[in-house]
Amino acid sequence: MKLQMSVAGEAVCVIEVWEDKVPNLAKELCAKLPMTSILQHGKLIGDMVFFTMPIVAPWENKFKTEEVGRMRREKYGVCTGSVCFYSPRQQFCVVYGDDTAEEPLPISYIGEVIEGSLQLRVTGLETWFDQGRTVELAVIE
């Protein structure tokens, strides 16, 4: 499933959610998108933006946060572009750079950014200084 992430009305990136690895969450996203929320920056956990969504979903494709970064570095050389869902706080998380926290918290590794990495990086850096812009996530064909 492909999702368009837009910030303040401007398209930022396209995300692929792995329906085969996170079928329950994918079903919830399909049922509730499009959705608008408030974009925040992960100030203490590196180059990541996130937003809260009213979706309750069990862990799927569960890893520790530090494992996701390590896997992406092994496969791509950087962890940029990883997309995760943190169920306890209902947060949709998108990594825009390679500075990520080495923390042993569980996370559902749900997909990756497949288009718009450069614009996502710009958006991430802007969000560091200007949190609170609207973010929309919508299913695209």
N, CA and C atoms as an extended XYZ file, in Angstrom:
423
Properties=species:S:1:pos:R:3:atomname:S:1:resname:S:1:resid:I:1 pbc="F F F"
N         0.854       -1.160        0.000 N   MET     1
C         0.000        0.000        0.000 CA  MET     1
C         0.903        1.228        0.000 C   MET     1
N         0.549        2.207       -0.836 N   LYS     2
C         1.316        3.444       -0.903 CA  LYS     2
C         0.533        4.583       -0.263 C   LYS     2
N         1.271        5.413        0.482 N   LEU     3
C         0.682        6.549        1.176 CA  LEU     3
C         1.409        7.823        0.766 C   LEU     3
N         0.646        8.895        0.628 N   GLN     4
C         1.222       10.214        0.370 CA  GLN     4
C         1.259       10.966        1.692 C   GLN     4
N         2.434       11.462        2.050 N   MET     5
C         2.561       12.304        3.225 CA  MET     5
C         2.740       13.737        2.753 C   MET     5
N         1.872       14.621        3.233 N   SER     6
C         1.928       16.041        2.872 CA  SER     6
C         2.019       16.865        4.147 C   SER     6
N         2.751       17.972        4.074 N   VAL     7
C         2.898       18.863        5.225 CA  VAL     7
C         2.507       20.271        4.795 C   VAL     7
N         1.620       20.875        5.561 N   ALA     8
C         1.123       22.226        5.277 CA  ALA     8
C         0.616       22.326        3.838 C   ALA     8
N        -0.047       21.269        3.372 N   GLY     9
C        -0.646       21.268        2.045 CA  GLY     9
C         0.288       20.933        0.897 C   GLY     9
N         1.586       20.674        1.184 N   GLU    10
C         2.557       20.365        0.130 CA  GLU    10
C         2.975       18.898        0.216 C   GLU    10
N         2.969       18.201       -0.928 N   ALA    11
C         3.397       16.807       -0.962 CA  ALA    11
C         4.868       16.715       -0.555 C   ALA    11
N         5.181       15.769        0.323 N   VAL    12
C         6.545       15.600        0.807 CA  VAL    12
C         7.153       14.291        0.314 C   VAL    12
N         6.475       13.173        0.580 N   CYS    13
C         7.057       11.883        0.206 CA  CYS    13
C         5.967       10.834        0.021 C   CYS    13
N         6.381        9.737       -0.615 N   VAL    14
C         5.517        8.570       -0.776 CA  VAL    14
C         6.103        7.462        0.081 C   VAL    14
N         5.236        6.826        0.841 N   ILE    15
C         5.613        5.766        1.768 CA  ILE    15
C         4.970        4.462        1.323 C   ILE    15
N         5.738        3.392        1.356 N   GLU    16
C         5.174        2.070        1.112 CA  GLU    16
C         5.008        1.379        2.454 C   GLU    16
N         3.776        0.947        2.756 N   VAL    17
C         3.496        0.168        3.958 CA  VAL    17
C         3.418       -1.292        3.521 C   VAL    17
N         4.172       -2.147        4.212 N   TRP    18
C         4.253       -3.557        3.845 CA  TRP    18
C         3.040       -4.319        4.365 C   TRP    18
N         2.037       -4.458        3.527 N   GLU    19
C         0.795       -5.119        3.925 CA  GLU    19
C         1.008       -6.568        4.324 C   GLU    19
N         2.007       -7.229        3.736 N   ASP    20
C         2.270       -8.628        4.083 CA  ASP    20
C         2.896       -8.767        5.471 C   ASP    20
N         3.609       -7.730        5.936 N   LYS    21
C         4.266       -7.791        7.242 CA  LYS    21
C         3.440       -7.161        8.353 C   LYS    21
N         2.551       -6.230        7.989 N   VAL    22
C         1.717       -5.541        8.993 CA  VAL    22
C         0.263       -5.491        8.517 C   VAL    22
N        -0.365       -6.654        8.323 N   PRO    23
C        -1.716       -6.669        7.757 CA  PRO    23
C        -2.773       -5.978        8.606 C   PRO    23
N        -2.683       -6.098        9.929 N   ASN    24
C        -3.688       -5.455       10.785 CA  ASN    24
C        -3.577       -3.937       10.736 C   ASN    24
N        -2.365       -3.428       10.821 N   LEU    25
C        -2.165       -1.986       10.767 CA  LEU    25
C        -2.528       -1.442        9.388 C   LEU    25
N        -2.171       -2.167        8.339 N   ALA    26
C        -2.525       -1.734        6.982 CA  ALA    26
C        -4.039       -1.627        6.832 C   ALA    26
N        -4.759       -2.576        7.381 N   LYS    27
C        -6.222       -2.551        7.331 CA  LYS    27
C        -6.771       -1.334        8.068 C   LYS    27
N        -6.212       -1.037        9.246 N   GLU    28
C        -6.639        0.130       10.009 CA  GLU    28
C        -6.347        1.430        9.249 C   GLU    28
N        -5.174        1.509        8.635 N   LEU    29
C        -4.828        2.702        7.858 CA  LEU    29
C        -5.799        2.893        6.699 C   LEU    29
N        -6.078        1.818        5.967 N   CYS    30
C        -7.017        1.912        4.838 CA  CYS    30
C        -8.382        2.402        5.282 C   CYS    30
N        -8.821        1.951        6.436 N   ALA    31
C       -10.150        2.319        6.931 CA  ALA    31
C       -10.222        3.767        7.401 C   ALA    31
N        -9.113        4.328        7.873 N   LYS    32
C        -9.168        5.647        8.512 CA  LYS    32
C        -8.506        6.775        7.728 C   LYS    32
N        -7.787        6.452        6.678 N   LEU    33
C        -7.136        7.510        5.895 CA  LEU    33
C        -8.069        8.026        4.823 C   LEU    33
N        -7.977        9.291        4.403 N   PRO    34
C        -6.959       10.266        4.790 CA  PRO    34
C        -7.204       10.800        6.199 C   PRO    34
N        -6.098       11.265        6.797 N   MET    35
C        -6.152       11.771        8.159 CA  MET    35
C        -5.177       12.934        8.297 C   MET    35
N        -5.560       13.911        9.077 N   THR    36
C        -4.705       15.067        9.346 CA  THR    36
C        -4.325       15.063       10.820 C   THR    36
N        -3.063       15.414       11.084 N   SER    37
C        -2.562       15.464       12.452 CA  SER    37
C        -1.573       16.634       12.558 C   SER    37
N        -0.834       16.674       13.632 N   ILE    38
C         0.156       17.725       13.866 CA  ILE    38
C         1.546       17.099       13.839 C   ILE    38
N         2.427       17.637       12.997 N   LEU    39
C         3.771       17.102       12.832 CA  LEU    39
C         4.682       17.568       13.960 C   LEU    39
N         5.449       16.630       14.493 N   GLN    40
C         6.399       16.917       15.557 CA  GLN    40
C         7.763       16.352       15.180 C   GLN    40
N         8.793       16.814       15.860 N   HIS    41
C        10.141       16.314       15.626 CA  HIS    41
C        10.580       15.509       16.840 C   HIS    41
N        11.226       14.388       16.601 N   GLY    42
C        11.762       13.569       17.684 CA  GLY    42
C        13.031       14.193       18.234 C   GLY    42
N        12.913       15.217       19.033 N   LYS    43
C        14.061       15.999       19.513 CA  LYS    43
C        15.131       15.146       20.186 C   LYS    43
N        14.742       14.162       20.927 N   LEU    44
C        15.722       13.374       21.672 CA  LEU    44
C        16.125       12.087       20.979 C   LEU    44
N        15.491       11.750       19.891 N   ILE    45
C        15.797       10.470       19.266 CA  ILE    45
C        16.290       10.604       17.838 C   ILE    45
N        16.815       11.750       17.480 N   GLY    46
C        17.481       11.879       16.196 CA  GLY    46
C        16.643       12.470       15.092 C   GLY    46
N        16.984       12.086       13.872 N   ASP    47
C        16.389       12.652       12.658 CA  ASP    47
C        15.070       11.974       12.322 C   ASP    47
N        14.032       12.294       13.082 N   MET    48
C        12.743       11.653       12.889 CA  MET    48
C        11.619       12.648       13.108 C   MET    48
N        10.614       12.581       12.234 N   VAL    49
C         9.366       13.302       12.457 CA  VAL    49
C         8.301       12.262       12.792 C   VAL    49
N         7.294       12.703       13.515 N   PHE    50
C         6.222       11.778       13.878 CA  PHE    50
C         4.937       12.547       14.104 C   PHE    50
N         3.848       11.807       14.100 N   PHE    51
C         2.548       12.384       14.410 CA  PHE    51
C         1.663       11.308       14.999 C   PHE    51
N         0.709       11.751       15.791 N   THR    52
C        -0.196       10.835       16.474 CA  THR    52
C        -1.422       10.580       15.612 C   THR    52
N        -1.852        9.324       15.612 N   MET    53
C        -3.039        8.914       14.851 CA  MET    53
C        -3.956        8.121       15.777 C   MET    53
N        -5.259        8.298       15.677 N   PRO    54
C        -6.170        7.538       16.532 CA  PRO    54
C        -6.356        6.106       16.009 C   PRO    54
N        -5.263        5.365       16.011 N   ILE    55
C        -5.290        3.972       15.552 CA  ILE    55
C        -4.723        3.109       16.662 C   ILE    55
N        -5.477        2.121       17.046 N   VAL    56
C        -5.015        1.148       18.028 CA  VAL    56
C        -4.704       -0.125       17.259 C   VAL    56
N        -3.455       -0.559       17.354 N   ALA    57
C        -3.037       -1.745       16.603 CA  ALA    57
C        -2.016       -2.520       17.420 C   ALA    57
N        -2.066       -3.841       17.343 N   PRO    58
C        -1.074       -4.645       18.056 CA  PRO    58
C         0.293       -4.542       17.361 C   PRO    58
N         1.331       -4.961       18.073 N   TRP    59
C         2.664       -5.003       17.465 CA  TRP    59
C         2.646       -5.939       16.268 C   TRP    59
N         3.265       -5.519       15.190 N   GLU    60
C         3.468       -6.364       14.012 CA  GLU    60
C         4.862       -6.051       13.479 C   GLU    60
N         5.539       -7.055       12.965 N   ASN    61
C         6.911       -6.887       12.470 CA  ASN    61
C         7.717       -6.138       13.535 C   ASN    61
N         7.671       -6.669       14.739 N   LYS    62
C         8.212       -6.004       15.931 CA  LYS    62
C         9.729       -6.143       16.029 C   LYS    62
N        10.380       -5.017       16.229 N   PHE    63
C        11.818       -4.950       16.432 CA  PHE    63
C        12.098       -3.917       17.508 C   PHE    63
N        13.310       -3.908       18.019 N   LYS    64
C        13.750       -2.805       18.860 CA  LYS    64
C        14.170       -1.683       17.922 C   LYS    64
N        13.992       -0.457       18.361 N   THR    65
C        14.332        0.701       17.535 CA  THR    65
C        15.770        0.608       17.024 C   THR    65
N        16.689        0.227       17.884 N   GLU    66
C        18.097        0.130       17.484 CA  GLU    66
C        18.315       -0.936       16.414 C   GLU    66
N        17.487       -1.977       16.405 N   GLU    67
C        17.617       -3.025       15.387 CA  GLU    67
C        17.196       -2.517       14.013 C   GLU    67
N        16.152       -1.682       13.957 N   VAL    68
C        15.694       -1.136       12.675 CA  VAL    68
C        16.813       -0.312       12.045 C   VAL    68
N        17.423        0.572       12.824 N   GLY    69
C        18.533        1.370       12.314 CA  GLY    69
C        19.672        0.499       11.821 C   GLY    69
N        20.027       -0.511       12.593 N   ARG    70
C        21.120       -1.409       12.221 CA  ARG    70
C        20.809       -2.158       10.920 C   ARG    70
N        19.582       -2.674       10.785 N   MET    71
C        19.193       -3.407        9.565 CA  MET    71
C        19.258       -2.514        8.333 C   MET    71
N        18.773       -1.285        8.457 N   ARG    72
C        18.782       -0.372        7.302 CA  ARG    72
C        20.200        0.051        6.946 C   ARG    72
N        21.043        0.243        7.941 N   ARG    73
C        22.440        0.589        7.645 CA  ARG    73
C        23.133       -0.550        6.917 C   ARG    73
N        22.845       -1.795        7.324 N   GLU    74
C        23.440       -2.956        6.656 CA  GLU    74
C        22.952       -3.074        5.218 C   GLU    74
N        21.669       -2.801        4.997 N   LYS    75
C        21.083       -2.971        3.663 CA  LYS    75
C        21.321       -1.775        2.745 C   LYS    75
N        21.189       -0.532        3.287 N   TYR    76
C        21.242        0.673        2.454 CA  TYR    76
C        22.417        1.604        2.767 C   TYR    76
N        23.128        1.353        3.852 N   GLY    77
C        24.214        2.236        4.248 CA  GLY    77
C        23.777        3.339        5.200 C   GLY    77
N        22.487        3.599        5.289 N   VAL    78
C        21.896        4.597        6.191 CA  VAL    78
C        20.539        4.079        6.662 C   VAL    78
N        20.028        4.668        7.722 N   CYS    79
C        18.689        4.237        8.163 CA  CYS    79
C        17.601        5.185        7.681 C   CYS    79
N        17.985        6.198        6.909 N   THR    80
C        17.034        7.133        6.324 CA  THR    80
C        15.900        6.381        5.623 C   THR    80
N        14.688        6.863        5.829 N   GLY    81
C        13.544        6.313        5.116 CA  GLY    81
C        12.780        5.237        5.843 C   GLY    81
N        13.216        4.832        7.018 N   SER    82
C        12.448        3.813        7.733 CA  SER    82
C        11.164        4.429        8.286 C   SER    82
N        10.109        3.634        8.270 N   VAL    83
C         8.797        4.073        8.749 CA  VAL    83
C         8.329        3.059        9.794 C   VAL    83
N         7.946        3.568       10.960 N   CYS    84
C         7.551        2.697       12.058 CA  CYS    84
C         6.276        3.226       12.722 C   CYS    84
N         5.641        2.360       13.483 N   PHE    85
C         4.470        2.751       14.258 CA  PHE    85
C         4.721        2.341       15.700 C   PHE    85
N         4.607        3.311       16.610 N   TYR    86
C         4.801        3.055       18.032 CA  TYR    86
C         3.428        2.975       18.686 C   TYR    86
N         2.970        1.752       18.871 N   SER    87
C         1.600        1.498       19.325 CA  SER    87
C         1.225        2.139       20.658 C   SER    87
N         2.075        2.095       21.687 N   PRO    88
C         1.644        2.651       22.970 CA  PRO    88
C         1.237        4.125       22.911 C   PRO    88
N         1.851        4.892       22.003 N   ARG    89
C         1.504        6.309       21.891 CA  ARG    89
C         0.815        6.619       20.571 C   ARG    89
N         0.510        5.611       19.794 N   GLN    90
C        -0.189        5.754       18.520 CA  GLN    90
C         0.536        6.723       17.591 C   GLN    90
N         1.863        6.560       17.488 N   GLN    91
C         2.684        7.478       16.707 CA  GLN    91
C         3.191        6.832       15.418 C   GLN    91
N         2.995        7.543       14.331 N   PHE    92
C         3.494        7.183       13.011 CA  PHE    92
C         4.825        7.914       12.862 C   PHE    92
N         5.920        7.181       12.716 N   CYS    93
C         7.268        7.748       12.768 CA  CYS    93
C         7.992        7.564       11.436 C   CYS    93
N         8.634        8.636       10.947 N   VAL    94
C         9.348        8.594        9.674 CA  VAL    94
C        10.757        9.158        9.894 C   VAL    94
N        11.769        8.347        9.604 N   VAL    95
C        13.162        8.764        9.774 CA  VAL    95
C        13.624        9.474        8.502 C   VAL    95
N        14.107       10.714        8.665 N   TYR    96
C        14.531       11.491        7.489 CA  TYR    96
C        16.046       11.585        7.344 C   TYR    96
N        16.789       11.180        8.355 N   GLY    97
C        18.248       11.247        8.308 CA  GLY    97
C        18.845       10.003        8.933 C   GLY    97
N        20.128       10.057        9.267 N   ASP    98
C        20.794        8.864        9.786 CA  ASP    98
C        21.132        8.961       11.268 C   ASP    98
N        20.748       10.030       11.918 N   ASP    99
C        21.001       10.170       13.343 CA  ASP    99
C        19.793        9.625       14.091 C   ASP    99
N        19.908        8.402       14.554 N   THR   100
C        18.804        7.793       15.297 CA  THR   100
C        19.310        7.278       16.637 C   THR   100
N        18.424        7.214       17.586 N   ALA   101
C        18.782        6.768       18.927 CA  ALA   101
C        18.997        5.262       18.950 C   ALA   101
N        19.945        4.868       19.743 N   GLU   102
C        20.167        3.442       20.012 CA  GLU   102
C        19.397        3.132       21.289 C   GLU   102
N        18.120        2.818       21.117 N   GLU   103
C        17.302        2.541       22.288 CA  GLU   103
C        16.605        1.195       22.133 C   GLU   103
N        16.451        0.473       23.228 N   PRO   104
C        15.875       -0.867       23.162 CA  PRO   104
C        14.352       -0.894       23.278 C   PRO   104
N        13.673        0.124       22.757 N   LEU   105
C        12.206        0.145       22.808 CA  LEU   105
C        11.624       -0.636       21.640 C   LEU   105
N        10.521       -1.345       21.868 N   PRO   106
C         9.887       -2.056       20.759 CA  PRO   106
C         9.186       -1.081       19.813 C   PRO   106
N         9.135       -1.463       18.548 N   ILE   107
C         8.466       -0.643       17.526 CA  ILE   107
C         8.008       -1.572       16.412 C   ILE   107
N         6.918       -1.217       15.757 N   SER   108
C         6.491       -1.971       14.572 CA  SER   108
C         7.144       -1.324       13.361 C   SER   108
N         7.993       -2.075       12.677 N   TYR   109
C         8.682       -1.605       11.470 CA  TYR   109
C         7.726       -1.879       10.320 C   TYR   109
N         7.097       -0.820        9.775 N   ILE   110
C         5.949       -1.016        8.889 CA  ILE   110
C         6.195       -0.699        7.419 C   ILE   110
N         7.296       -0.028        7.096 N   GLY   111
C         7.515        0.310        5.693 CA  GLY   111
C         8.698        1.228        5.502 C   GLY   111
N         8.709        1.886        4.324 N   GLU   112
C         9.819        2.772        4.002 CA  GLU   112
C         9.387        3.849        3.018 C   GLU   112
N        10.153        4.921        3.016 N   VAL   113
C         9.939        6.005        2.061 CA  VAL   113
C        10.479        5.541        0.711 C   VAL   113
N         9.647        5.630       -0.343 N   ILE   114
C        10.089        5.170       -1.660 CA  ILE   114
C        10.247        6.314       -2.658 C   ILE   114
N         9.727        7.497       -2.338 N   GLU   115
C         9.903        8.694       -3.169 CA  GLU   115
C         9.938        9.913       -2.259 C   GLU   115
N        10.778       10.886       -2.620 N   GLY   116
C        10.773       12.160       -1.905 CA  GLY   116
C        11.721       12.248       -0.727 C   GLY   116
N        12.793       11.471       -0.724 N   SER   117
C        13.728       11.488        0.411 CA  SER   117
C        14.333       12.863        0.660 C   SER   117
N        14.675       13.575       -0.411 N   LEU   118
C        15.274       14.900       -0.251 CA  LEU   118
C        14.274       15.884        0.359 C   LEU   118
N        13.044       15.903       -0.148 N   GLN   119
C        12.035       16.798        0.409 CA  GLN   119
C        11.704       16.422        1.852 C   GLN   119
N        11.722       15.124        2.157 N   LEU   120
C        11.500       14.680        3.528 CA  LEU   120
C        12.600       15.214        4.445 C   LEU   120
N        13.849       15.180        3.980 N   ARG   121
C        14.957       15.698        4.790 CA  ARG   121
C        14.772       17.195        5.059 C   ARG   121
N        14.385       17.946        4.033 N   VAL   122
C        14.131       19.380        4.201 CA  VAL   122
C        13.003       19.586        5.212 C   VAL   122
N        11.938       18.836        5.065 N   THR   123
C        10.796       18.937        5.975 CA  THR   123
C        11.205       18.601        7.403 C   THR   123
N        12.028       17.567        7.560 N   GLY   124
C        12.500       17.195        8.889 CA  GLY   124
C        13.288       18.307        9.544 C   GLY   124
N        14.199       18.903        8.790 N   LEU   125
C        15.007       20.003        9.335 CA  LEU   125
C        14.138       21.219        9.659 C   LEU   125
N        13.176       21.514        8.802 N   GLU   126
C        12.253       22.623        9.074 CA  GLU   126
C        11.441       22.361       10.339 C   GLU   126
N        11.048       21.108       10.527 N   THR   127
C        10.211       20.750       11.674 CA  THR   127
C        10.982       20.883       12.981 C   THR   127
N        12.299       20.704       12.925 N   TRP   128
C        13.117       20.905       14.123 CA  TRP   128
C        12.877       22.302       14.697 C   TRP   128
N        12.753       23.277       13.801 N   PHE   129
C        12.589       24.672       14.210 CA  PHE   129
C        11.134       25.120       14.275 C   PHE   129
N        10.233       24.446       13.566 N   ASP   130
C         8.849       24.889       13.441 CA  ASP   130
C         7.904       23.709       13.579 C   ASP   130
N         7.733       23.246       14.817 N   GLN   131
C         6.816       22.133       15.035 CA  GLN   131
C         5.387       22.648       15.033 C   GLN   131
N         4.463       21.764       14.745 N   GLY   132
C         3.060       22.124       14.837 CA  GLY   132
C         2.366       22.349       13.508 C   GLY   132
N         3.078       22.144       12.393 N   ARG   133
C         2.396       22.259       11.100 CA  ARG   133
C         1.495       21.036       10.907 C   ARG   133
N         0.510       21.175       10.058 N   THR   134
C        -0.373       20.044        9.795 CA  THR   134
C         0.315       19.048        8.878 C   THR   134
N         0.022       17.794        9.103 N   VAL   135
C         0.517       16.701        8.262 CA  VAL   135
C        -0.696       15.865        7.862 C   VAL   135
N        -0.734       15.490        6.590 N   GLU   136
C        -1.824       14.629        6.112 CA  GLU   136
C        -1.224       13.369        5.533 C   GLU   136
N        -1.867       12.264        5.837 N   LEU   137
C        -1.478       10.978        5.290 CA  LEU   137
C        -2.676       10.425        4.546 C   LEU   137
N        -2.467       10.031        3.283 N   ALA   138
C        -3.569        9.535        2.458 CA  ALA   138
C        -3.095        8.349        1.626 C   ALA   138
N        -3.997        7.424        1.388 N   VAL   139
C        -3.705        6.271        0.518 CA  VAL   139
C        -3.712        6.767       -0.921 C   VAL   139
N        -2.730        6.326       -1.712 N   ILE   140
C        -2.690        6.648       -3.145 CA  ILE   140
C        -2.651        5.349       -3.938 C   ILE   140
N        -3.018        5.434       -5.184 N   GLU   141
C        -3.046        4.240       -6.041 CA  GLU   141
C        -1.721        4.046       -6.731 C   GLU   141
